[in-house]
Amino acid sequence: MLHDLSHPATDGMMVYPGDPHVAIRPALTVAQDGVLVERVEMGSHTGTHIDAPAHTVADGRTMADVRLDELVGEALVLHVPGLREGQRYGWEELAATGDIPDVVPTIVIIETGWAQWFGDERATRHPHLDAAAAAELWRRGMRLLAVDTLSPDATGDASADFPVHGIVLGGDGLIVENLCGLADLPSRVQVGFFPFTLQGDGAPVRAVAFLDD
């Protein structure tokens, strides 16, 4: 069974503060042109999307360099309930619902429950991951970090240096942001993140979990 983990892309949808707004308008119509074609304007980090290293690393890998086999496989899902607005959560919170193995899959998904606020201003006050915990996940084998928030780092802090991005993208890894539908996923699940083939610093993705019937 396929389980969609993506927010739909819609006209005027929420974006990361400062990112291009999303505009979806008819370019051709059935009445006038015989076909309906939409004109779509959006940033590369719209909705559920992936960050390539080039997003924060000068001369880093772009999406043109990302292989599909990096985006599909077994994931470790860490459920971290009860977090407060703006809370920085670390290893203790990640391990609260079960021990984290010494070697983790290359894909690690963190579910905070904050996807419920996507589209609301409260979404910008999401919990964010402690850099030391991100570094430990990286040491244990993570190469793609996926979260259900606007970012694994704090959003809206003008002085922030995006430490988790620095660890993951700086290590030539990948980050997926704005997942949804994670609450009922088991701790181990097969997932796939399927991006547009854009030769840039990121791209929207259709994120899917492959569940047993």
C-alpha positions in Angstrom: 0.0 0.0 0.0 1.3 3.5 -0.9 1.0 6.2 1.7 1.5 9.8 0.5 3.7 11.9 2.8 3.5 15.1 0.7 1.6 18.4 1.1 -0.2 19.2 -2.2 1.1 22.2 -4.1 -1.6 24.9 -4.3 -1.9 28.5 -5.3 -0.8 30.8 -2.5 0.4 28.0 -0.2 2.7 28.6 2.7 6.4 28.9 1.9 9.5 29.4 4.0 9.7 33.1 5.0 11.4 35.0 2.2 11.0 32.3 -0.4 9.1 33.0 -3.7 5.3 32.9 -3.4 3.4 30.1 -5.2 1.2 31.2 -8.1 -0.8 28.7 -10.2 -2.9 30.3 -12.9 -4.5 29.2 -16.2 -2.2 30.0 -19.1 -4.5 28.3 -21.7 -8.2 27.4 -21.3 -10.4 24.8 -22.8 -12.9 27.5 -23.8 -10.4 29.6 -25.7 -7.6 27.3 -26.6 -9.1 23.8 -26.5 -6.8 22.7 -23.7 -6.2 23.6 -20.1 -2.5 24.5 -19.2 -1.5 26.0 -15.9 1.2 28.6 -15.5 3.2 27.6 -12.3 5.5 30.0 -10.4 7.2 28.8 -7.3 10.6 28.5 -5.6 12.7 25.3 -5.7 11.9 24.8 -2.0 8.1 24.8 -2.2 6.0 22.5 -0.1 7.4 19.0 0.6 10.8 19.3 -1.0 14.5 18.3 -0.9 17.6 20.3 -0.2 20.7 19.5 -2.2 24.1 20.4 -0.8 24.3 23.4 -3.1 21.4 25.0 -1.0 23.9 26.1 1.7 27.3 24.9 0.4 29.2 26.9 -2.2 29.9 24.6 -5.2 28.0 21.8 -3.5 26.2 19.1 -5.3 23.0 20.1 -7.2 19.9 18.1 -7.8 21.4 17.1 -11.1 24.0 15.1 -9.1 21.6 13.3 -6.8 21.1 9.7 -7.6 17.7 8.1 -7.3 19.1 5.3 -5.1 19.9 7.9 -2.5 16.2 8.7 -2.3 14.7 5.3 -1.9 15.2 2.7 0.8 14.6 1.7 4.4 14.1 4.6 6.8 14.3 4.8 10.6 11.3 6.8 11.8 11.7 8.6 15.1 8.4 9.8 16.7 9.0 12.8 19.0 5.7 13.8 20.5 4.9 16.7 22.9 7.4 19.2 21.8 6.8 22.9 22.5 6.9 25.9 20.2 10.4 26.7 19.4 11.9 23.9 21.5 15.3 22.6 20.6 15.1 18.9 20.9 18.1 16.5 21.2 19.1 13.0 21.7 17.1 12.5 24.8 13.9 13.4 23.0 14.8 11.4 19.9 15.4 8.2 22.0 12.3 8.7 24.3 10.2 6.2 22.4 12.9 3.5 21.9 16.6 3.0 21.6 18.4 4.3 18.5 20.6 1.6 17.0 24.3 2.1 16.8 24.0 1.9 13.0 21.0 3.6 11.5 19.7 3.4 7.9 20.9 6.1 5.5 17.4 7.7 5.7 16.2 9.0 9.1 12.7 10.6 9.4 11.7 12.7 12.4 8.0 13.1 13.2 7.2 16.0 15.6 3.5 16.3 14.8 4.1 19.9 13.6 2.8 19.1 10.1 -0.7 19.9 11.5 0.3 23.5 11.5 1.5 23.8 7.9 -0.2 26.8 6.4 -0.6 28.5 9.7 1.7 31.1 11.1 2.4 28.8 14.0 4.3 26.5 11.6 7.2 29.0 11.7 7.6 28.5 15.4 8.3 24.8 15.0 10.6 22.7 17.2 14.1 22.3 15.8 16.8 19.7 16.0 19.9 20.1 18.2 23.1 20.1 16.1 24.8 17.6 18.4 22.0 15.1 17.8 22.2 15.6 14.1 25.9 15.0 14.2 25.4 11.8 16.2 22.8 10.5 13.6 25.3 11.4 10.9 28.0 9.5 12.7 25.7 6.4 12.9 25.1 6.4 9.2 22.3 8.9 8.3 22.8 10.5 4.9 19.3 11.9 4.3 17.4 13.6 7.1 13.7 14.2 6.6 11.4 16.3 8.9 7.8 17.3 9.1 8.7 21.0 9.8 9.7 23.9 7.6 13.3 23.1 8.5 15.3 21.0 10.9 16.9 24.3 12.1 15.0 27.1 13.7 13.0 29.3 11.3 12.9 33.1 11.4 16.1 33.6 13.4 18.1 36.2 11.3 21.3 35.3 13.2 20.9 31.6 12.7 23.7 29.8 10.8 21.6 26.7 10.1 23.8 24.3 12.0 21.9 21.1 11.1 22.0 22.1 7.4 25.8 22.6 7.9 26.2 19.1 9.3 24.0 17.2 6.7 24.4 19.3 3.5 28.0 20.1 4.5 28.7 16.4 4.6 27.3 16.0 1.1 24.0 14.6 2.4 20.4 15.6 1.7 17.5 17.1 3.7 13.8 16.7 3.0 11.4 19.2 4.7 7.7 19.6 5.1 6.6 15.9 5.2 3.2 15.0 6.5 1.2 11.9 7.4 4.0 10.4 9.5 2.1 9.7 12.8 1.1 6.1 12.0 4.3 5.0 10.3 6.2 2.2 12.0 9.7 2.7 13.2 11.1 1.0 10.1 9.5 1.6 6.7 10.4 1.7 3.0 10.2 5.2 1.6 10.8 7.1 -1.6 11.4 10.7 -2.3 10.8 11.6 -6.0 11.8 15.1 -7.0 11.5 17.1 -10.2 14.6 16.7 -12.2 15.7 20.3 -11.7 19.4 21.2 -12.0 19.4 23.4 -9.0 19.7 23.6 -5.2 16.5 21.8 -4.4 13.2 20.6 -5.8 9.6 19.7 -4.7 9.2 16.0 -4.1 6.4 13.4 -4.0 7.2 11.5 -0.8 5.8 8.0 -0.4 5.9 5.3 2.2 5.5 1.7 1.1 3.4 0.0 3.7 2.4 -3.7 4.1 -1.3 -4.3 3.3 
